[in-house]
């Protein structure tokens, strides 16, 4: 794990000093080593830089950028099966001089070109310069665990693991993309491939970007897409056989994530996902104890007691820490710096706190994200299915007339809650039958549309995102929801949250459920194996082989903080500072009168959905931090 950054400057104005400045901004991602390499071609000056967090091969043999023959690489991530790939390459004549997975990537690229990525099990974003072909290749992992931003404008191409590196380059023009601001207010994050800045993008997961240095041409192509596996016919397999196959895949994926030359631990919440990770790993380690970590918070939704009981049962070396309200609140001013793009998931706060706790004892921590997206664990899936069944009972002939009636009633209705429900109902009734599932699923994530219309000074056309895809050949509604969540919410919210939180303290976060072999198999299972009388049916039955049901059978919770209460009381100064008329005018996107109305309604407890306040606050804090 590390941070990478660099440039391809066709104007030939960039130099080693600029590269060093870009690299220095990412020291928190890799404090163990750093390096840079400058190449001067006839058509461009190229700089590759890297900050290293030493995980595999702690010697200088893992230093980057790494050069092999005519190839040079800057790599962020891990290739967990690098030893198997290395053995394959040894058998066909390759010779290695280090024990690092970085060197394996270079040799694999020499042997198989871009197709080498098909052999990789891991999380990665890497940039390879081929001096012979004068070509740059950038590849991002399938799920999007590792970030990769790029900027392309007026002959300058920049790339980095985090946006803050771009600010060090004098030719980087930091103009806010207003359509991305609309996306952010809508979702609480900016979905890939979009970015908060104009001329700036995120490379989509499962994609390869190539640059021809001689012609300045850029090409982007897809090499992997989760939709392809949801489109396959459902497997004809017994429930017991499916359980056994998934258990084998989970064991393999979890064990791969333990590959390291430094201490490894597990974030343990006491829920099904983190429990199965810790339990499976502890089960095979009779002579040692897995290190597990949990934080508790007395004023929030506290799962620490459940995690403690699970840890006691499976026998881990468990560390528990109860943080104070002040410790949590002190994280808030740092969020704009570490996330360096507007980001409104408040669970970033406890994730940063548990990362800090784990870093005291380990350098790598496994996080059990994606279990809900793989196995249909979210509560709204049940409501989603019920609403689909209800709407399908309404004759198609009557849907649009009913939708028009609902919208007419909506015009004469007051109150946030009721108006929002009528707005959703009107949109869904007016949707085409083929778009019904996608439209309804989108509404679970979209913030109050009328509030957004009233909030912005300028109207928005809103960029396309995964909610706009047409799901050809997907025959069931649950697959539509799961596939969309995998590509939208998981990628742009959860994985961003964990990457920046862990990297803020130089802790490598690993995501065992995001081994691509798992989703490729689970996507083909019958829906009733994942979602029956209970959610996550098949995963829960596997967990019960390791941990008694009595320790886990409770309502789904998650770690929450009393953000609203804080903003109305001890943190009210944040709203005074960042949501004042002068601050809103300074950013220039929102109507000051409407923002003050929202603030007044929020303090008075009259808001149906208070998330818009937190989103506004985080945007304004970001704006003041990065645009001044």
N, C-alpha and C positions, 0 to 999 in steps of 0.2 A: 504494500500500500504506500502511496506517496502522492505527490502532486506533479503534474507536468505542465509546461508552458513553452511558448516559442512563437516564431514568426516566419513567414515567407514574404519577403519585402521585394516586390518587383521594381520599386523605386530606388532600392539599394541605399536607403538612408539609415537603416537600423544597424546596430553594432553590438559588441559583446557587453558593453556597459548597460545598454537597454535590456538585454537578455538577463543579466544578473539582477537588475531591478525587478523584472517580472518574476524571476525565480524566488527572490527574497520575500515576496508577498505570501508565498505558500509554505513558509517554514513550519507553520503549525501542523501541516499535513505530513511533513517529513523532516524531523529535526536531526536525524542521524548523519546525513550526508547531503551534499548538493553538487550539481555539476552543470556545465553548459558546453555546447559545441557550436562553432560558427563555420558555415560553408559559404564560399563566395563563387557563385556561378556567373556566367556571362549575363544571364537574364535576371538573376535574383540573389539577394543575400538571405541565407536561411540560418535560423538559430533554433536549436533544440535544448531545452532545459529540464531539469528534474530535481525534486526534493525527495530524499529517500527516508522512509521508515523501514528499517531493516527487519525483515521477517524470515526470509529464506536465504541461506548463505550470508551470514553476517559479516563475512570478510570483505576486503576491497574488491574481490572478484565480482561482486554484485553492483559495483558503481555504474551509474548512468550519467549521461547518455552512453550506451554501450555500442561499440563498433565491432563488426565482424565483416571482414573483406570490404565489399562496396556498400554495406548496409549499416545504418545507424538508427538506433531506437531510443525513444523516451516512452516509458511504460508505467502505467498506474494500475495496480491490481495484483491478482494472483492467478496462476494456472495450476490448479490443484493436481491434475494428472500429468504434470510435466515429466515425472520420472518414466512413465510408460511411453510417452512420446519420445523422450530422450533415448530410451532403449531401442525404439523403432529406428531412429535416426542413426544410432551407433551401428546397427546391423547393416545399414546401406552406406557406411563409410564416413560418417561425420565424426569429427574429433572435437571434444569440448575441453575448455580450460578452467571452467568454474562449476559450482554446484547450483547455480541460480536458474530460476525458471525464465528469466529474461533472455539468457543465452539460448535457451531452447526455442523461444519464439523466433529469434533471428535465424536459426538453422532451419526451423520448420518453414519459415517464409521463403528462405532460399530454395528449399526443396519443393514446396507445393504452392508458393505464391499466396494469393488471397485465400485460397481454399484451405489453407492451414487452420483457419478459424473453426472449420467444421470439426476438427479434432479436439478443440479446447473445451475442457470443463473448468469454468472459472468465472471471475469477474474481471473486466479489463477495459481499458481505453488506452490505446497505444498509437504512436506515430512512428512510421518507418520511412526513412529517406533512402532511396536507391540511387546512388551516385551514377551508376552505369546508364540506367534508363531515364535519369533526371525526373524522378517521379516520387511524389509523397503519397503514402497510404495511411489513412486513419481508420481504425476499426473500434467500434464500441460493442460491449457485450450484449447478449440477447435480451436480457430483462431491463438493462439500464441501471445496474448497481453502481457502476462507476461513471461519473459525469464527464462530459466533454463539451465545452463551449467553443464556438469559433466566430470570428468577425471577418468580413470580407467587404472591403470598400476602397476604391481609388488605388488599386494596385497593392494593397496591404492585406495579408491574411494573417490573423492571430489565432492561436489556440491555447486553451488552458483548462485545468480542472475546475477552476473557480474564476468568476468574472473579475475579481479584484486585481488579477494580474494584468488585465487589459488597461487599467487606469494608469499604469506606469509608462505606457507607450504614448508619446506625444501626438502621434497621428491617429490615435483612437478617439473618435468623436462620440461623446456620450449623450446622445439624443434619446429621450424616452419615447418608446413606441406606444402611442396612445391606445391602439387596439389591444396591446398586451395588458395595459392597465385595466381595460374592460374585462379581459379574460381573468385577470387576477381577482378582481372584485367578484366575478361570477363564481369562481372555484376556490379561491384562497391560495392559488398557486398559478404559475404560468406554464401551461402544458407545452411539452416539446412538439415540434421543433422551435417554438417561438421563444423569445427572450424579451426582457424588459427594454433592451436597447435596440434601436434601428440598426440594420445591417449586421445584426448579431443573431446567432441561432444556437440551439443545442443539437448535436448530432443525434438523430433518433436511435434508440436501441436496435440492435440487429441490423445495423447499416454500415456500409463502407464508403468513405469519401476519398477520392483520389484527385490529385492535382498534378497536371503536366507542367513542369517548370518551364519548359521551352515555349509553350503556347498559352499559358495561364488558364487553361481550361479546367473546370471543376466538374466532376461527375459523382453522383451519389446513387448507390444502389442498395437494395435490401437483400440480406442473406438469410434472415430468419424472421418468422412472424407467428405469434401464438394462434392467430386466426386459422392458419393452415391446419392446425391439429384439431381445433374445434369443428372444422369443416369435414373431417374424416368420419366415416361411418362409425357408429358406436360399437365397441367391442362386444362380442358374444362370449361372455366369460362368467363363470359363477362368482358369487359374492366372496366366497372363501378364497378362491384362486386370486381374485383381484386384491384382496387383503394381503395375501402372502407376497404378491408381486410388489405392491406399494411398500410393504415393510422392508423388502430387500432394497428397493430404491432409496428409501429414507436412510437406512443404515449406511449404504454406500455414500450418499450425499453428505451425511453428517460426519462420517469418518474422514472424507476428503477435506472437510473444513477444519480438521484438526492438524493438517499438515503445516508445520511451522518449526522454526528453530528458536522460538521464544515461547513464554507461557501463554496459554489459551484458556479463556473462561466462557461462561454462558450467561446472558441476561435471562433471569428467571422471574416471571410474573406470577406463576402458579396457575396460569391458564393452560389449555390443552396443547397449544403449539409449542411454547417454551418448555413445558413439562416433558413432551415426547423427545425433544432434542436432548435435554439434560439426562433423562432416564435411559435412553438408548445408549448414549455415550458412557454413562456410568456403569451400565450393565456389563459392558465388555472390559471394564477396568477394575478388576477385583483387588488389585494391589495398590491402587492410587485413587485419589478423589478428584473429581472434576470441580473446578472453582465456579461457583454460581454467585450472582449479584442481584440484589433487589434494593430499591429504595421505597420508603414509605412516607406518607404525608398525612398527618392527623386530620387536617381540614379538607382533604380531598377524598376521592374514591380510592380507598387504600386496599391494595391487594397483597401487601407485605405479609400479613399473617398466613394467607393461603400459600404463598411461596415458601415460607418457612416450614410449614407442615410437609409440603412436597419434598423439599430439600432433605428434611429429616428422614422421610420414608426411603428415598432413593440413595441417601448416604453421601451427599456432596459436601464439599468444603464451602459452606455458605456464609456470605457476608451480607449483612442487612444494615441499612442506615436510614434513619428517619430525618429527613431534611426539614428545616424550619421554613416558615412562610417567607422570611427575609432572604434565605438562600435561594429560594425559587424566584422571588421578585428581582433579586440582583442579576439573574440571568437575562431578564427582559431587555435591558439596554444593550446587551451584547449581540442580540439576535440579528440586527441589520448587518453587522460586520461579518459574522460567520456565514450567514445565508446569502449575503450580497446580491440578492434579488428579492423583491417583495414575497414574503412567505408567511402564511397565517395559521399554520397548525400549531396550536399552543402546546401540544404534547412534545414539541421540540424542547421545552423547558425540562421536564423530567428525563427526557432522553439524554440531554447534556449532563444532567446531574448524575445519572447512573453510569454514564461514560466516565465521568471524573472519578467516581468511586472505583470502577473496575480498573482504571489505569494505574491505580496504586499497587496492583498486584499482577496484572497481566498486560500484554501488548496487543493481544487479539481477543475479541469478544464475539461470540455467535449470537445473533439476534433472530428470533423466530418469526419474522415477518413473512407475509404471503400465504399463511395457512388459510385465512378467510377467503382470499381470492381463488385459491386452488380448490378448496373443499366446501364452498358456499357457507361460510360461517357467519356472515353479517345478518343481523336481525331483519334488515329491510328486505332481504331476499324473500322472506315469507310473505311480507305485505305486498311486495312486488308481484309475486305469483298470484296472490288473492285478487289484486286489482286487475290483473290481466284476465283472469277468469271472469270477473264481474263485467268488464267492458266487452268481452267477447259474447256475453249473453245479450247485449243490446243490439238489436237488428241494425245492420249497416245503414239501412234507409233512414233511421231515426237519429243517428249519431251526430251528424253535422247540424241538423235543425236544433237538437238539444244543446249543442255547443254554442250556437248563435244565441239561444235563450239564456244560457249561463253567462255569456259575455255581456248581454244586456243587463242582467241582474247585477253583474259585477260593477257596472258603471254607477249604480245607485247604492253601493254598499260602502260602509266605512269600517275601519279597523284593520290592522296589519294582518292578523291571522285569517279572518274570513276572506278578505280580498285575495290573499295569496292562494288559498285553497280553491277559490272560484277561478282564479287565473289558470292554475294548473289543470283544473277540470275542463275548462274551455279549450285549452290547447290540446289536451289528450283526445277529447271528443271530436275535434276537427282534424286529427291526424289520420293519414291513410292507414289502412289495416296493416300493411307491410311495415309501417314505421311505428306502430303502436307500442311495442315492447321497448324500442330504443327511446322513444319520446318519454315514456313513463319513467324509465330508468334515469334518464337525464334529469328529470324533475327532482329526484332525490338529492342531487348535488347542487342544483342551480339555486342561487340566492333569489330572494323576492324580486321578480322582474320589474315590477312597477317602481320599487324603491331605487333600483339601478337606473331606470329611465329618468327619475327625478334627481338623481345624484349628480350625473355628469353634465358638464356644460355642453359638450359636443356629443352628437349621436355616434353610434358605433355600428359597423357592419359585422363585427366579430369574426375572427379567423376560424377556419374549419378546425375541428378537433376530432378525437376518436368517437365522440357522441354523434357525429354527422356521418359516419361510415354506413354504407348499405351492406347488410349482412346476407349476401348471396350464399345460398347453400347451407345456412345455419337453420336447422329445423326445429330448434327448441328455444324458448325464451330465456331459460336459465343460462344457456351457453352464451347468449348475447350479453347478458349482464356480467357474467364471469370474465369473458374475453375483454369486454370494455374496461372493467375494473382493473384487470391485469395491465392493460396498456395505458390507462388514464390515471386513476387514483393511486395505484401501487407505485407506478413509475415516477409520477410527478410530485406526489406528496410524501408517501412513506419512505421511499428510498432516498429522496433528497433530505428528508428529516434526519435519517440515520447516518447518512454519509457525512453531512456537515457537523452533526452533533459529536460523532465519534472522532472525526478528524480535528475538531476544535481542541482536543487534548492529545492528539497523536496516538489514538487508539484505532486499530484496524477493526472495522465492523464487517462481519461475514454473514451471509444470508443463505443458510443451508436449504431452505425450502425453494430457493430460486435456482437450484440445479435444473437445467433445462430438460433433463431426462424425466423428471417428475411431472412437470406440466404436460410434456408431450404424451405421457401415458394417461394421466388423470383426465385430460381433456376428452379422451375417447371413451371414458367410462359412462355407463348409463346414469342419468340424472339421479335416479332413486338410490344409487350407491352413495352419493354425496349428500343428497338432500331428500330425506324421507320424513318420518315422524319427528326426527330430530335433525338439526343442522350438523354438518360435518360428520355424518353418520359413520363412514368407513374409517376416517381418521380416529374418531373417538374409540371405536372398537379395537383399533390397534393400540391406542394409549392404554386401554384397560388391561392389556397383557402385562404392562409394566407398573401401573399405578392403580390402586383401587378406585372404583367409580365414586365412592363416598368422599374422596379428597377433591374431586373435580366437578361434581354435578351441582352447579350453582349458576345463577343467571350471569350472562356475559356482561363484563363491566369494562375494564380498561382503566388507565390512570388518568384522572381528571383533576383539574385545579379550579379553585373558585375565582376565576379571572374576573367575572362580572362584579363580584363583591369587592375585589381589590380595586378595580377601576372606579368604583363608586366611593371608595374610602381612601385607604392609604396611598393608592397609586393614582388618585384623581388628578394629581399634578401632571401626569403624562397627557391626559386629555386637554388640560389647560394649555400645555406647551405645544402639542403637536396638532390638535384639532381646533385651535383658535382661528379666528377669521384671518389673521395675518399669515399664519402657517398654511392654511388652505389656499389662500390667494397666491402664496409663493409657489406652491406646486402647480397650480393653474389648471387642474383637471375637474375639480368638484365645485358645485354651487355652495357658497358659504352659508346661505340662508337655510338650505336643506340639511347641511351637516349640523348646524346648530339645532335644528328641529330634531334630528336623530339623537343628538346628545341629550336634549331635554327629555325626550321620550324614554331614552335608555335610563337615565337617572330616576325618572318617575316610575319605572317598571312597566311601561306601556308597550314595549316592543315585543312582537311575536318571535322574531329571530334576531338575537343580539349579536350574531357573528359578524354582521356588517360593521359594527363598531370596532372590533378587534382587527378586522381587515383594513379599515381606514387608518387605524392607529399604526399598524405595522407598515403600511405603505408610506405614511408621512414620516415615520422614523427612518425608514430606508431612504427616502428622498433627501431628508436633511443630512443624513450621513454621507451619501454618495454623490449628490448633485450640487453641493455647495463648493 
